[in-house]
Amino acid sequence: MKNVLCFLTIQFCANVSFAGCIPANEYIPFVGKATKPNSDGRVALGMYSRISPDGRFVLRSFSGDHLSAVTLMEIFKQPNGLKGARAYETDLDNEAFPVQGSWRFLVDIDGSHYLLKDIMTHQKDAKKQFRGGITGFYTAAAEKPGAVEQEIQIRSLSWPSERSGDQLDQGIGQLSNGNNLC
């Protein structure tokens, strides 16, 4: 009898603990312009997606014919109670990336840093906050702990790229890294 009670207790605890898990896969439909088919008749899902730690935002490249090259997708609750994903257009280039940690900044490959909240408010008209530390593809940046509004430290590393007129050449130029103070 003890073994049966022990088994049932373990089974109950396991079922209760898994009840709050995030589903392995979840369908979240695009809304608005993100649902319009491309010229080939398909809706672009994007490439090089980066997801915020809280799961609320997705930064994606190659967003389709009807949107900017890089969009910020916000996952939100629709009036019907279901989740949806709406697009905010940006002027960012392919391979733009977030500053990990807070996702306070989104960064273009030329090192221009934009506030996420400004992109949500002004989209393509968001103002660059500063430029520095990074230029290129395959870039990573993280906000260092202990930030206060008066001083935010960002550590970054990037693969070089140089612009020759309208042409962007990957892997050419000086490799750079930096500690940016905002």
GULO-900864 format. One record per atom (N, C-alpha, C): residue in one letter; atom name; x, y, z. Coordinates in nm, 2 decimals. Layout:
<nodes>
volum_nuvex_X_Y_Z
a_CA_X_Y_Z
...
</nodes>
This chain:
<nodes>
volum_nuvex_X_Y_Z
m_N_0.08_-0.12_0.00
m_CA_0.00_0.00_0.00
m_C_0.09_0.13_0.00
k_N_0.20_0.12_0.08
k_CA_0.29_0.24_0.08
k_C_0.34_0.27_-0.06
n_N_0.38_0.16_-0.13
n_CA_0.43_0.18_-0.26
n_C_0.33_0.24_-0.36
v_N_0.21_0.20_-0.35
v_CA_0.10_0.26_-0.43
v_C_0.08_0.40_-0.40
l_N_0.07_0.44_-0.27
l_CA_0.06_0.58_-0.23
l_C_0.18_0.66_-0.28
c_N_0.30_0.61_-0.26
c_CA_0.42_0.68_-0.30
c_C_0.41_0.70_-0.46
f_N_0.38_0.60_-0.53
f_CA_0.37_0.61_-0.68
f_C_0.26_0.72_-0.72
l_N_0.14_0.71_-0.65
l_CA_0.04_0.81_-0.68
l_C_0.08_0.95_-0.65
t_N_0.15_0.97_-0.54
t_CA_0.20_1.10_-0.50
t_C_0.30_1.16_-0.60
i_N_0.39_1.07_-0.64
i_CA_0.49_1.12_-0.74
i_C_0.42_1.15_-0.88
q_N_0.32_1.07_-0.91
q_CA_0.25_1.09_-1.04
q_C_0.17_1.22_-1.03
f_N_0.11_1.25_-0.92
f_CA_0.03_1.37_-0.90
f_C_0.12_1.49_-0.91
c_N_0.23_1.49_-0.84
c_CA_0.33_1.60_-0.84
c_C_0.38_1.63_-0.98
a_N_0.41_1.52_-1.05
a_CA_0.47_1.54_-1.18
a_C_0.36_1.60_-1.28
n_N_0.24_1.56_-1.27
n_CA_0.13_1.62_-1.35
n_C_0.11_1.76_-1.32
v_N_0.11_1.80_-1.19
v_CA_0.09_1.94_-1.15
v_C_0.20_2.02_-1.19
s_N_0.33_1.98_-1.18
s_CA_0.44_2.06_-1.21
s_C_0.45_2.09_-1.36
f_N_0.40_1.99_-1.45
f_CA_0.41_2.01_-1.59
f_C_0.29_2.10_-1.64
a_N_0.19_2.12_-1.56
a_CA_0.07_2.19_-1.60
a_C_0.10_2.33_-1.64
g_N_0.20_2.39_-1.58
g_CA_0.24_2.53_-1.61
g_C_0.34_2.55_-1.71
c_N_0.38_2.45_-1.78
c_CA_0.49_2.46_-1.88
c_C_0.44_2.53_-2.00
i_N_0.54_2.59_-2.07
i_CA_0.52_2.66_-2.20
i_C_0.51_2.55_-2.30
p_N_0.41_2.55_-2.40
p_CA_0.40_2.45_-2.50
p_C_0.53_2.44_-2.58
a_N_0.56_2.32_-2.63
a_CA_0.68_2.31_-2.71
a_C_0.67_2.38_-2.84
n_N_0.55_2.39_-2.90
n_CA_0.52_2.46_-3.02
n_C_0.39_2.53_-3.00
e_N_0.39_2.66_-3.04
e_CA_0.27_2.74_-3.03
e_C_0.25_2.82_-3.16
y_N_0.13_2.81_-3.22
y_CA_0.10_2.89_-3.34
y_C_0.05_3.03_-3.29
i_N_0.12_3.13_-3.34
i_CA_0.08_3.27_-3.31
i_C_0.07_3.33_-3.45
p_N_-0.06_3.37_-3.49
p_CA_-0.08_3.42_-3.63
p_C_-0.03_3.57_-3.64
f_N_0.03_3.60_-3.75
f_CA_0.06_3.74_-3.79
f_C_-0.07_3.81_-3.80
v_N_-0.07_3.94_-3.78
v_CA_-0.18_4.03_-3.80
v_C_-0.14_4.15_-3.89
g_N_-0.23_4.22_-3.95
g_CA_-0.20_4.34_-4.03
g_C_-0.12_4.31_-4.16
k_N_-0.03_4.40_-4.19
k_CA_0.05_4.39_-4.32
k_C_0.13_4.26_-4.32
a_N_0.17_4.21_-4.21
a_CA_0.25_4.09_-4.20
a_C_0.18_3.97_-4.26
t_N_0.05_3.97_-4.28
t_CA_-0.03_3.86_-4.34
t_C_-0.04_3.87_-4.49
k_N_0.00_3.98_-4.55
k_CA_-0.01_3.99_-4.70
k_C_0.09_3.90_-4.77
p_N_0.04_3.83_-4.87
p_CA_0.13_3.74_-4.95
p_C_0.23_3.82_-5.03
n_N_0.35_3.76_-5.05
n_CA_0.45_3.82_-5.14
n_C_0.41_3.80_-5.28
s_N_0.49_3.85_-5.37
s_CA_0.45_3.84_-5.51
s_C_0.45_3.69_-5.56
d_N_0.51_3.60_-5.48
d_CA_0.50_3.46_-5.52
d_C_0.38_3.39_-5.45
g_N_0.30_3.47_-5.38
g_CA_0.18_3.41_-5.32
g_C_0.19_3.36_-5.18
r_N_0.31_3.36_-5.13
r_CA_0.34_3.30_-5.00
r_C_0.36_3.42_-4.89
v_N_0.33_3.39_-4.77
v_CA_0.36_3.49_-4.66
v_C_0.49_3.46_-4.61
a_N_0.58_3.56_-4.60
a_CA_0.71_3.55_-4.55
a_C_0.71_3.52_-4.40
l_N_0.79_3.42_-4.36
l_CA_0.80_3.40_-4.21
l_C_0.92_3.47_-4.15
g_N_1.01_3.51_-4.24
g_CA_1.13_3.58_-4.19
g_C_1.24_3.48_-4.17
m_N_1.36_3.54_-4.16
m_CA_1.48_3.46_-4.14
m_C_1.56_3.53_-4.03
y_N_1.66_3.46_-3.97
y_CA_1.74_3.52_-3.87
y_C_1.66_3.58_-3.76
s_N_1.56_3.51_-3.71
s_CA_1.48_3.56_-3.60
s_C_1.55_3.55_-3.46
r_N_1.53_3.66_-3.38
r_CA_1.59_3.66_-3.25
r_C_1.47_3.69_-3.15
i_N_1.46_3.61_-3.05
i_CA_1.35_3.62_-2.96
i_C_1.39_3.68_-2.83
s_N_1.31_3.78_-2.78
s_CA_1.35_3.84_-2.65
s_C_1.33_3.74_-2.53
p_N_1.41_3.76_-2.43
p_CA_1.41_3.66_-2.31
p_C_1.27_3.64_-2.26
d_N_1.18_3.74_-2.26
d_CA_1.05_3.73_-2.21
d_C_0.95_3.67_-2.31
g_N_0.99_3.65_-2.43
g_CA_0.91_3.59_-2.54
g_C_0.81_3.69_-2.60
r_N_0.82_3.82_-2.56
r_CA_0.72_3.91_-2.61
r_C_0.76_3.97_-2.75
f_N_0.89_3.97_-2.79
f_CA_0.93_4.03_-2.91
f_C_1.01_3.93_-3.00
v_N_1.00_3.95_-3.13
v_CA_1.08_3.87_-3.22
v_C_1.14_3.97_-3.32
l_N_1.27_3.98_-3.33
l_CA_1.33_4.06_-3.43
l_C_1.37_3.97_-3.55
r_N_1.31_4.00_-3.67
r_CA_1.33_3.91_-3.78
r_C_1.38_3.99_-3.91
s_N_1.46_3.92_-3.98
s_CA_1.51_3.97_-4.11
s_C_1.43_3.91_-4.22
f_N_1.43_3.97_-4.34
f_CA_1.36_3.93_-4.46
f_C_1.21_3.90_-4.42
s_N_1.14_4.01_-4.40
s_CA_1.01_4.01_-4.35
s_C_0.90_4.00_-4.45
g_N_0.94_4.01_-4.58
g_CA_0.84_4.00_-4.69
g_C_0.83_4.13_-4.77
d_N_0.76_4.12_-4.88
d_CA_0.74_4.23_-4.97
d_C_0.67_4.35_-4.92
h_N_0.59_4.34_-4.82
h_CA_0.50_4.45_-4.77
h_C_0.56_4.51_-4.65
l_N_0.67_4.47_-4.60
l_CA_0.73_4.52_-4.48
l_C_0.87_4.56_-4.50
s_N_0.93_4.62_-4.40
s_CA_1.07_4.66_-4.41
s_C_1.16_4.53_-4.40
a_N_1.28_4.54_-4.44
a_CA_1.37_4.43_-4.44
a_C_1.38_4.36_-4.30
v_N_1.38_4.44_-4.20
v_CA_1.39_4.39_-4.06
v_C_1.26_4.45_-3.99
t_N_1.19_4.36_-3.93
t_CA_1.07_4.40_-3.85
t_C_1.09_4.36_-3.70
l_N_1.03_4.43_-3.62
l_CA_1.01_4.40_-3.48
l_C_0.87_4.34_-3.46
m_N_0.86_4.22_-3.43
m_CA_0.72_4.16_-3.41
m_C_0.69_4.16_-3.26
e_N_0.57_4.21_-3.23
e_CA_0.53_4.20_-3.09
e_C_0.42_4.10_-3.07
i_N_0.44_4.01_-2.98
i_CA_0.33_3.91_-2.95
i_C_0.24_3.97_-2.84
f_N_0.11_3.97_-2.87
f_CA_0.02_4.04_-2.78
f_C_-0.11_3.96_-2.78
k_N_-0.20_3.99_-2.68
k_CA_-0.33_3.93_-2.67
k_C_-0.43_4.01_-2.75
q_N_-0.50_3.94_-2.85
q_CA_-0.60_4.01_-2.93
q_C_-0.73_4.02_-2.85
p_N_-0.82_4.10_-2.90
p_CA_-0.95_4.12_-2.83
p_C_-1.02_3.99_-2.81
n_N_-1.00_3.89_-2.90
n_CA_-1.07_3.76_-2.88
n_C_-1.00_3.67_-2.78
g_N_-0.89_3.72_-2.72
g_CA_-0.82_3.64_-2.62
g_C_-0.71_3.56_-2.67
l_N_-0.70_3.54_-2.80
l_CA_-0.59_3.47_-2.86
l_C_-0.47_3.55_-2.88
k_N_-0.35_3.49_-2.89
k_CA_-0.23_3.57_-2.92
k_C_-0.22_3.60_-3.07
g_N_-0.15_3.71_-3.10
g_CA_-0.12_3.75_-3.24
g_C_0.01_3.82_-3.24
a_N_0.07_3.84_-3.36
a_CA_0.20_3.90_-3.37
a_C_0.19_4.02_-3.47
r_N_0.21_4.14_-3.42
r_CA_0.20_4.26_-3.51
r_C_0.34_4.30_-3.54
a_N_0.36_4.36_-3.66
a_CA_0.49_4.41_-3.71
a_C_0.51_4.56_-3.69
y_N_0.63_4.59_-3.65
y_CA_0.67_4.73_-3.64
y_C_0.78_4.74_-3.75
e_N_0.77_4.83_-3.84
e_CA_0.87_4.84_-3.94
e_C_0.99_4.92_-3.89
t_N_1.11_4.89_-3.94
t_CA_1.23_4.96_-3.90
t_C_1.31_5.00_-4.02
d_N_1.42_5.08_-4.00
d_CA_1.51_5.11_-4.11
d_C_1.64_5.03_-4.09
l_N_1.63_4.92_-4.01
l_CA_1.75_4.84_-3.98
l_C_1.78_4.75_-4.10
d_N_1.91_4.71_-4.11
d_CA_1.95_4.62_-4.22
d_C_1.95_4.48_-4.17
n_N_1.95_4.39_-4.27
n_CA_1.96_4.25_-4.24
n_C_2.07_4.22_-4.14
e_N_2.05_4.13_-4.05
e_CA_2.14_4.09_-3.94
e_C_2.14_4.19_-3.83
a_N_2.05_4.29_-3.82
a_CA_2.04_4.37_-3.71
a_C_2.01_4.28_-3.59
f_N_2.04_4.33_-3.47
f_CA_2.03_4.24_-3.35
f_C_2.00_4.32_-3.23
p_N_1.95_4.26_-3.12
p_CA_1.92_4.32_-3.00
p_C_2.04_4.32_-2.91
v_N_2.05_4.42_-2.81
v_CA_2.15_4.41_-2.71
v_C_2.08_4.32_-2.60
q_N_2.15_4.20_-2.58
q_CA_2.10_4.10_-2.49
q_C_2.09_4.16_-2.35
g_N_2.01_4.10_-2.27
g_CA_1.98_4.14_-2.14
g_C_1.85_4.20_-2.13
s_N_1.84_4.33_-2.14
s_CA_1.72_4.41_-2.13
s_C_1.64_4.42_-2.27
w_N_1.71_4.40_-2.38
w_CA_1.66_4.44_-2.51
w_C_1.62_4.58_-2.52
r_N_1.68_4.67_-2.44
r_CA_1.66_4.81_-2.44
r_C_1.69_4.87_-2.57
f_N_1.80_4.82_-2.64
f_CA_1.84_4.87_-2.77
f_C_1.83_4.76_-2.87
l_N_1.80_4.81_-3.00
l_CA_1.82_4.73_-3.12
l_C_1.93_4.79_-3.20
v_N_2.02_4.72_-3.26
v_CA_2.14_4.77_-3.32
v_C_2.14_4.73_-3.47
d_N_2.17_4.83_-3.55
d_CA_2.19_4.81_-3.69
d_C_2.34_4.77_-3.71
i_N_2.37_4.71_-3.83
i_CA_2.50_4.66_-3.85
i_C_2.61_4.76_-3.86
d_N_2.57_4.89_-3.87
d_CA_2.67_5.00_-3.87
d_C_2.70_5.05_-3.73
g_N_2.64_4.99_-3.63
g_CA_2.67_5.02_-3.49
g_C_2.57_5.12_-3.44
s_N_2.47_5.16_-3.52
s_CA_2.37_5.26_-3.47
s_C_2.27_5.19_-3.37
h_N_2.25_5.24_-3.25
h_CA_2.17_5.19_-3.15
h_C_2.04_5.27_-3.14
y_N_1.93_5.19_-3.14
y_CA_1.79_5.25_-3.14
y_C_1.72_5.19_-3.01
l_N_1.64_5.28_-2.94
l_CA_1.57_5.23_-2.83
l_C_1.45_5.15_-2.89
l_N_1.43_5.03_-2.83
l_CA_1.32_4.94_-2.87
l_C_1.18_5.02_-2.85
k_N_1.17_5.09_-2.75
k_CA_1.04_5.17_-2.73
k_C_1.02_5.27_-2.83
d_N_1.13_5.33_-2.89
d_CA_1.11_5.43_-2.99
d_C_1.07_5.37_-3.12
i_N_1.12_5.25_-3.15
i_CA_1.09_5.18_-3.27
i_C_0.94_5.14_-3.26
m_N_0.89_5.10_-3.15
m_CA_0.75_5.07_-3.13
m_C_0.66_5.19_-3.15
t_N_0.71_5.31_-3.11
t_CA_0.63_5.43_-3.12
t_C_0.64_5.50_-3.26
h_N_0.77_5.50_-3.31
h_CA_0.79_5.58_-3.43
h_C_0.83_5.49_-3.55
q_N_0.85_5.36_-3.53
q_CA_0.88_5.27_-3.64
q_C_1.00_5.32_-3.72
k_N_0.99_5.34_-3.85
k_CA_1.10_5.38_-3.93
k_C_1.16_5.52_-3.90
d_N_1.08_5.60_-3.83
d_CA_1.12_5.73_-3.79
d_C_1.19_5.74_-3.65
a_N_1.22_5.62_-3.59
a_CA_1.29_5.62_-3.47
a_C_1.43_5.68_-3.48
k_N_1.47_5.76_-3.38
k_CA_1.60_5.83_-3.39
k_C_1.71_5.74_-3.33
k_N_1.82_5.75_-3.40
k_CA_1.94_5.68_-3.35
k_C_1.98_5.74_-3.22
q_N_2.01_5.66_-3.12
q_CA_2.06_5.72_-2.99
q_C_2.21_5.74_-2.99
f_N_2.28_5.65_-3.04
f_CA_2.43_5.67_-3.06
f_C_2.48_5.56_-3.15
r_N_2.60_5.58_-3.19
r_CA_2.67_5.48_-3.28
r_C_2.80_5.45_-3.22
g_N_2.83_5.32_-3.22
g_CA_2.97_5.29_-3.17
g_C_2.99_5.14_-3.14
g_N_3.12_5.11_-3.13
g_CA_3.16_4.98_-3.09
g_C_3.15_4.86_-3.18
i_N_3.06_4.87_-3.28
i_CA_3.04_4.75_-3.36
i_C_3.00_4.80_-3.51
t_N_3.06_4.72_-3.60
t_CA_3.02_4.74_-3.74
t_C_3.03_4.60_-3.80
g_N_2.92_4.55_-3.85
g_CA_2.93_4.42_-3.92
g_C_2.82_4.32_-3.89
f_N_2.84_4.21_-3.96
f_CA_2.75_4.09_-3.95
f_C_2.80_4.01_-3.83
y_N_2.72_3.91_-3.80
y_CA_2.75_3.81_-3.69
y_C_2.79_3.88_-3.57
t_N_2.71_3.98_-3.53
t_CA_2.75_4.06_-3.41
t_C_2.67_4.02_-3.29
a_N_2.73_4.03_-3.18
a_CA_2.67_4.01_-3.05
a_C_2.70_4.12_-2.95
a_N_2.60_4.16_-2.87
a_CA_2.62_4.26_-2.77
a_C_2.53_4.23_-2.65
a_N_2.58_4.26_-2.54
a_CA_2.51_4.24_-2.41
a_C_2.52_4.36_-2.32
e_N_2.42_4.39_-2.25
e_CA_2.42_4.50_-2.15
e_C_2.48_4.44_-2.03
k_N_2.58_4.51_-1.98
k_CA_2.65_4.46_-1.85
k_C_2.56_4.49_-1.73
p_N_2.57_4.41_-1.63
p_CA_2.49_4.42_-1.51
p_C_2.51_4.56_-1.44
g_N_2.42_4.60_-1.37
g_CA_2.43_4.72_-1.29
g_C_2.40_4.85_-1.36
a_N_2.33_4.85_-1.47
a_CA_2.30_4.97_-1.54
a_C_2.20_5.06_-1.47
v_N_2.23_5.19_-1.48
v_CA_2.13_5.29_-1.43
v_C_2.10_5.38_-1.55
e_N_2.00_5.45_-1.55
e_CA_1.96_5.54_-1.66
e_C_2.08_5.63_-1.70
q_N_2.16_5.68_-1.61
q_CA_2.26_5.77_-1.64
q_C_2.38_5.70_-1.71
e_N_2.40_5.57_-1.68
e_CA_2.51_5.50_-1.74
e_C_2.48_5.35_-1.77
i_N_2.48_5.32_-1.90
i_CA_2.45_5.19_-1.94
i_C_2.58_5.14_-2.01
q_N_2.63_5.02_-1.97
q_CA_2.75_4.97_-2.04
q_C_2.71_4.85_-2.13
i_N_2.76_4.85_-2.25
i_CA_2.73_4.74_-2.34
i_C_2.87_4.69_-2.39
r_N_2.88_4.56_-2.39
r_CA_3.00_4.49_-2.44
r_C_2.96_4.43_-2.58
s_N_3.04_4.44_-2.68
s_CA_3.00_4.39_-2.81
s_C_3.12_4.34_-2.89
l_N_3.09_4.25_-2.98
l_CA_3.19_4.19_-3.07
l_C_3.13_4.17_-3.21
s_N_3.20_4.20_-3.31
s_CA_3.14_4.19_-3.45
s_C_3.24_4.14_-3.55
w_N_3.18_4.08_-3.65
w_CA_3.25_4.04_-3.77
w_C_3.26_4.16_-3.86
p_N_3.37_4.20_-3.92
p_CA_3.37_4.32_-4.00
p_C_3.29_4.32_-4.13
s_N_3.25_4.44_-4.16
s_CA_3.19_4.46_-4.30
s_C_3.22_4.61_-4.33
e_N_3.24_4.64_-4.46
e_CA_3.26_4.77_-4.50
e_C_3.16_4.80_-4.62
r_N_3.12_4.93_-4.62
r_CA_3.03_4.97_-4.73
r_C_3.11_5.04_-4.83
s_N_3.09_5.00_-4.96
s_CA_3.15_5.06_-5.08
s_C_3.03_5.11_-5.16
g_N_3.00_5.24_-5.14
g_CA_2.88_5.29_-5.21
g_C_2.76_5.22_-5.15
d_N_2.68_5.16_-5.24
d_CA_2.56_5.09_-5.20
d_C_2.59_4.94_-5.17
q_N_2.71_4.90_-5.19
q_CA_2.75_4.76_-5.17
q_C_2.81_4.74_-5.03
l_N_2.76_4.63_-4.96
l_CA_2.80_4.60_-4.83
l_C_2.88_4.47_-4.84
d_N_3.01_4.47_-4.81
d_CA_3.10_4.36_-4.82
d_C_3.12_4.30_-4.68
q_N_3.08_4.17_-4.66
q_CA_3.10_4.10_-4.54
q_C_3.24_4.05_-4.53
g_N_3.29_4.05_-4.41
g_CA_3.42_3.99_-4.38
g_C_3.54_4.07_-4.43
i_N_3.51_4.20_-4.47
i_CA_3.62_4.29_-4.51
i_C_3.63_4.40_-4.41
g_N_3.74_4.44_-4.37
g_CA_3.76_4.55_-4.28
g_C_3.82_4.50_-4.15
q_N_3.83_4.59_-4.06
q_CA_3.89_4.57_-3.93
q_C_3.80_4.50_-3.83
l_N_3.84_4.39_-3.77
l_CA_3.76_4.33_-3.67
l_C_3.76_4.43_-3.55
s_N_3.64_4.45_-3.49
s_CA_3.63_4.54_-3.38
s_C_3.55_4.49_-3.27
n_N_3.58_4.53_-3.15
n_CA_3.50_4.51_-3.03
n_C_3.50_4.63_-2.95
g_N_3.41_4.64_-2.86
g_CA_3.42_4.76_-2.78
g_C_3.33_4.76_-2.66
n_N_3.36_4.84_-2.56
n_CA_3.27_4.87_-2.45
n_C_3.21_5.00_-2.47
n_N_3.08_5.01_-2.49
n_CA_3.01_5.13_-2.52
n_C_2.95_5.18_-2.39
l_N_2.97_5.31_-2.36
l_CA_2.91_5.38_-2.25
l_C_2.80_5.46_-2.31
c_N_2.68_5.45_-2.26
c_CA_2.57_5.53_-2.31
c_C_2.54_5.64_-2.21
</nodes>
